[in-house]
């Protein structure tokens, strides 16, 4: 099991209701403390009453603290890092007053890629996933193919489970080709049927413009959201300068992800593990 930091909102002490749980996977070169500061997720945990857990990738596992999303042994259920993080998630559910139907995972860069692997390996555990500047599941099988996919984009693999997914991507990202975000959105939508797509555009005051494509069933909840932030690079959109790899001029990715997550709950059927492993 990986070491981790946990943030419990003050309101949790006075309320008998179970908390939603959000697992946050940092990017390369980051720590849980740095990631928490940059995303501002702890402030949103107070506002929306979330329990937030930040697992830490040690240098022993990767010299730059990257999650090993590109290794075959770390891309499947009951093995490698997905099993470690799922085990940590399940331990937190058991030891804290958590609503097991409202468990989510999100990440940045390598953490985003790992989050997509994790959610699609454990669709009976995670109700939704958020990926910022990541790559689709199956986009690489080793370090060499990972670098190629990051540089040029890779469509990855078809997914068996329909997991609600929100994706953020900087249009000027020179580390992870923005094509990867488009591929990840396509893959997330494929297991769903009858989705209707709409596009909206906006601009942050004195900041970046953005396009948001939403895929939903009829007028219901969004199944997939894909945000493309114009002028942004490889950085968390709307983040705080207190952390690394952030772009305060973009739309608030943290708030958008929390809003998206809280619209989704696991059904009893999904919690029962009816999806294939």
C-alpha positions as CSV (number, residue, x, y, z in Angstrom):
1,X,0.0,0.0,0.0
2,X,1.2,3.5,-0.8
3,X,1.7,6.3,1.8
4,X,-1.0,9.0,1.5
5,X,-2.3,12.2,2.8
6,X,-6.0,12.6,3.7
7,X,-8.1,15.7,4.1
8,X,-11.3,15.5,6.2
9,X,-13.6,18.5,6.0
10,X,-14.6,20.1,9.3
11,X,-18.3,19.6,8.6
12,X,-17.8,15.9,8.7
13,X,-17.6,16.0,12.5
14,X,-21.0,17.4,13.0
15,X,-22.9,15.5,10.3
16,X,-24.1,11.9,10.5
17,X,-24.2,11.5,6.7
18,X,-21.5,9.4,5.0
19,X,-19.0,11.3,2.8
20,X,-18.2,11.0,-0.8
21,X,-14.5,10.0,-1.4
22,X,-12.2,11.4,-4.0
23,X,-8.8,9.8,-4.7
24,X,-6.3,12.3,-6.3
25,X,-3.3,11.0,-8.2
26,X,-0.5,13.5,-8.6
27,X,1.6,14.0,-11.7
28,X,5.3,13.4,-12.3
29,X,7.6,15.4,-10.1
30,X,4.7,16.2,-7.6
31,X,3.9,15.2,-4.1
32,X,0.5,15.0,-2.4
33,X,1.1,18.3,-0.6
34,X,2.0,20.1,-3.9
35,X,-0.9,18.5,-5.7
36,X,-3.4,19.5,-3.0
37,X,-2.1,23.1,-3.1
38,X,-2.1,23.4,-6.8
39,X,-5.6,22.0,-7.4
40,X,-7.2,23.7,-4.4
41,X,-9.2,20.6,-3.8
42,X,-9.1,20.8,0.0
43,X,-11.1,24.1,-0.2
44,X,-13.7,22.4,-2.4
45,X,-13.8,19.5,0.1
46,X,-15.0,21.9,2.7
47,X,-17.5,23.5,0.4
48,X,-19.0,20.2,-0.9
49,X,-18.1,18.0,2.1
50,X,-15.7,15.5,0.5
51,X,-13.1,13.2,1.9
52,X,-10.0,13.6,-0.3
53,X,-7.1,11.2,-0.3
54,X,-3.8,11.9,-2.0
55,X,-1.7,8.7,-2.5
56,X,2.1,9.2,-2.9
57,X,4.2,7.5,-5.5
58,X,7.7,7.0,-4.0
59,X,11.0,7.4,-5.9
60,X,11.6,3.7,-5.4
61,X,8.6,3.0,-7.7
62,X,9.7,5.7,-10.2
63,X,12.6,8.1,-10.1
64,X,10.4,11.1,-10.9
65,X,7.4,9.9,-8.8
66,X,5.4,9.1,-11.9
67,X,2.6,6.5,-11.7
68,X,3.6,3.6,-14.0
69,X,0.4,3.7,-16.2
70,X,2.4,2.4,-19.3
71,X,3.6,-0.9,-17.9
72,X,1.4,-4.0,-18.6
73,X,1.6,-5.2,-15.0
74,X,0.1,-1.8,-13.9
75,X,-2.8,-1.8,-16.4
76,X,-5.1,-4.5,-15.0
77,X,-7.3,-5.4,-12.1
78,X,-5.8,-7.3,-9.1
79,X,-2.2,-6.5,-10.1
80,X,0.4,-3.7,-9.7
81,X,-0.5,-0.1,-8.9
82,X,-4.2,-0.4,-9.7
83,X,-4.5,-3.1,-7.1
84,X,-2.5,-1.0,-4.6
85,X,-4.6,2.1,-5.1
86,X,-7.9,0.1,-5.1
87,X,-6.8,-1.6,-1.9
88,X,-6.1,1.8,-0.3
89,X,-9.5,3.1,-1.4
90,X,-11.2,0.1,0.1
91,X,-9.3,0.5,3.3
92,X,-10.4,4.2,3.5
93,X,-14.0,3.2,2.9
94,X,-13.8,0.7,5.8
95,X,-12.1,3.0,8.2
96,X,-14.0,6.2,7.5
97,X,-17.6,7.2,7.2
98,X,-17.7,6.9,3.4
99,X,-20.6,6.5,1.0
100,X,-19.4,3.5,-1.1
101,X,-21.7,4.6,-4.0
102,X,-19.9,7.9,-4.3
103,X,-16.2,7.1,-4.7
104,X,-14.3,8.9,-7.4
105,X,-10.7,9.2,-8.8
106,X,-8.9,12.0,-10.7
107,X,-5.3,12.8,-11.7
108,X,-2.9,14.9,-13.6
109,X,-0.7,13.7,-16.5
110,X,0.7,10.3,-15.4
111,X,-1.8,10.4,-12.6
112,X,-4.6,11.0,-15.1
113,X,-3.5,8.1,-17.2
114,X,-3.3,5.9,-14.0
115,X,-6.8,7.2,-12.9
116,X,-8.3,6.1,-16.2
117,X,-6.7,2.7,-15.9
118,X,-7.9,2.4,-12.3
119,X,-11.5,3.4,-12.9
120,X,-11.8,1.1,-15.9
121,X,-10.2,-1.8,-14.0
122,X,-12.5,-1.3,-11.0
123,X,-15.9,0.0,-12.4
124,X,-17.5,-1.6,-9.4
125,X,-15.5,0.7,-7.0
126,X,-15.4,4.1,-8.8
127,X,-18.5,6.0,-9.8
128,X,-16.7,8.4,-12.1
129,X,-13.2,9.5,-13.2
130,X,-11.4,12.7,-14.0
131,X,-8.4,13.0,-16.2
132,X,-6.3,16.2,-16.8
133,X,-3.7,16.0,-19.5
134,X,-3.6,12.2,-19.5
135,X,-3.6,9.4,-22.1
136,X,-6.3,6.8,-22.9
137,X,-6.2,3.3,-21.4
138,X,-3.9,1.0,-23.5
139,X,-2.1,3.8,-25.2
140,X,1.3,2.3,-24.3
141,X,3.0,-0.9,-23.2
142,X,6.5,0.3,-22.2
143,X,8.5,3.5,-21.8
144,X,9.3,3.8,-25.6
145,X,5.6,3.5,-26.7
146,X,4.6,5.9,-23.8
147,X,6.9,8.6,-25.2
148,X,5.6,8.1,-28.7
149,X,2.0,8.2,-27.5
150,X,2.7,11.4,-25.5
151,X,4.3,13.0,-28.5
152,X,1.9,12.0,-31.3
153,X,-1.3,10.6,-29.6
154,X,-2.6,7.1,-29.4
155,X,-6.2,5.9,-29.5
156,X,-5.7,3.3,-26.8
157,X,-8.0,0.3,-26.3
158,X,-11.8,-0.2,-26.4
159,X,-13.2,-0.1,-22.9
160,X,-15.7,-2.7,-21.5
161,X,-17.2,-0.7,-18.8
162,X,-19.2,2.6,-19.1
163,X,-17.6,4.8,-16.5
164,X,-18.6,8.5,-16.4
165,X,-15.6,10.5,-17.4
166,X,-14.5,14.2,-17.3
167,X,-11.4,15.2,-19.3
168,X,-9.4,18.5,-19.3
169,X,-6.7,19.3,-21.7
170,X,-4.6,22.3,-22.7
171,X,-4.6,22.9,-26.4
172,X,-1.0,24.0,-26.4
173,X,0.3,21.1,-24.3
174,X,3.8,20.2,-25.6
175,X,4.2,17.2,-23.2
176,X,1.0,15.3,-23.9
177,X,-0.5,15.7,-27.4
178,X,-4.0,17.0,-27.1
179,X,-5.1,14.3,-29.4
180,X,-4.9,11.9,-26.5
181,X,-7.7,13.8,-24.7
182,X,-9.9,13.4,-27.7
183,X,-9.2,9.7,-27.9
184,X,-9.9,9.3,-24.2
185,X,-13.2,11.0,-24.6
186,X,-14.1,8.7,-27.6
187,X,-13.2,5.6,-25.6
188,X,-15.2,6.7,-22.6
189,X,-18.3,7.3,-24.8
190,X,-18.0,4.0,-26.8
191,X,-19.6,1.7,-24.1
192,X,-22.6,4.0,-23.9
193,X,-25.5,4.0,-26.3
194,X,-27.7,6.8,-27.5
195,X,-25.5,9.6,-26.4
196,X,-26.3,13.1,-27.6
197,X,-23.4,15.5,-28.0
198,X,-23.4,19.3,-27.5
199,X,-20.6,21.9,-27.6
200,X,-20.4,25.1,-25.6
201,X,-17.7,27.7,-25.7
202,X,-16.7,30.2,-23.0
203,X,-13.8,32.4,-21.7
204,X,-12.4,33.0,-18.3
205,X,-12.4,36.7,-17.5
206,X,-8.9,38.0,-18.4
207,X,-8.0,34.3,-19.0
208,X,-8.2,31.5,-21.5
209,X,-11.1,30.5,-23.8
210,X,-12.3,27.0,-23.8
211,X,-14.6,24.5,-25.7
212,X,-16.6,21.9,-23.7
213,X,-18.1,18.9,-25.5
214,X,-20.7,17.1,-23.4
215,X,-22.1,13.6,-24.2
216,X,-25.3,12.7,-22.4
217,X,-28.3,10.4,-22.7
218,X,-31.2,12.6,-23.7
219,X,-31.5,15.4,-21.1
220,X,-30.0,13.4,-18.4
221,X,-26.6,13.5,-16.6
222,X,-23.5,13.9,-18.7
223,X,-21.7,10.6,-19.4
224,X,-18.6,12.3,-20.8
225,X,-17.3,15.8,-20.7
226,X,-14.2,17.0,-22.7
227,X,-12.8,20.4,-22.0
228,X,-10.2,21.8,-24.3
229,X,-8.5,25.0,-22.9
230,X,-7.1,27.4,-25.5
231,X,-3.7,28.8,-24.8
232,X,-3.0,26.3,-21.9
233,X,-0.1,24.0,-21.7
234,X,0.7,21.0,-19.5
235,X,-0.8,22.3,-16.3
236,X,-3.9,22.0,-14.1
237,X,-6.5,24.5,-15.4
238,X,-7.6,27.1,-12.9
239,X,-5.1,26.0,-10.3
240,X,-3.4,28.0,-7.6
241,X,0.2,29.2,-8.0
242,X,0.8,27.7,-4.6
243,X,1.4,24.4,-6.4
244,X,3.4,23.3,-9.5
245,X,2.2,22.6,-13.0
246,X,-0.9,24.9,-12.8
247,X,-2.5,27.5,-15.0
248,X,-4.6,30.0,-13.0
249,X,-5.9,31.6,-16.3
250,X,-7.9,28.5,-17.3
251,X,-11.4,27.4,-16.2
252,X,-11.6,25.8,-12.8
253,X,-10.9,22.1,-13.5
254,X,-11.2,21.1,-9.8
255,X,-14.7,22.7,-9.4
256,X,-15.9,21.3,-12.7
257,X,-14.7,17.8,-11.7
258,X,-16.4,17.9,-8.3
259,X,-19.6,19.1,-9.9
260,X,-19.4,16.3,-12.5
261,X,-18.6,13.6,-9.9
262,X,-21.4,14.4,-7.5
263,X,-23.9,13.9,-10.2
264,X,-22.9,10.2,-10.4
265,X,-23.5,7.3,-8.0
266,X,-22.8,3.6,-8.3
267,X,-25.9,1.5,-8.7
268,X,-26.2,-1.6,-6.5
269,X,-25.6,-3.7,-9.6
270,X,-22.3,-2.0,-10.3
271,X,-21.2,-2.1,-6.6
272,X,-21.9,-5.9,-6.8
273,X,-19.1,-6.2,-9.4
274,X,-21.3,-7.3,-12.3
275,X,-18.9,-5.8,-14.8
276,X,-16.1,-8.0,-16.1
277,X,-12.8,-7.9,-14.4
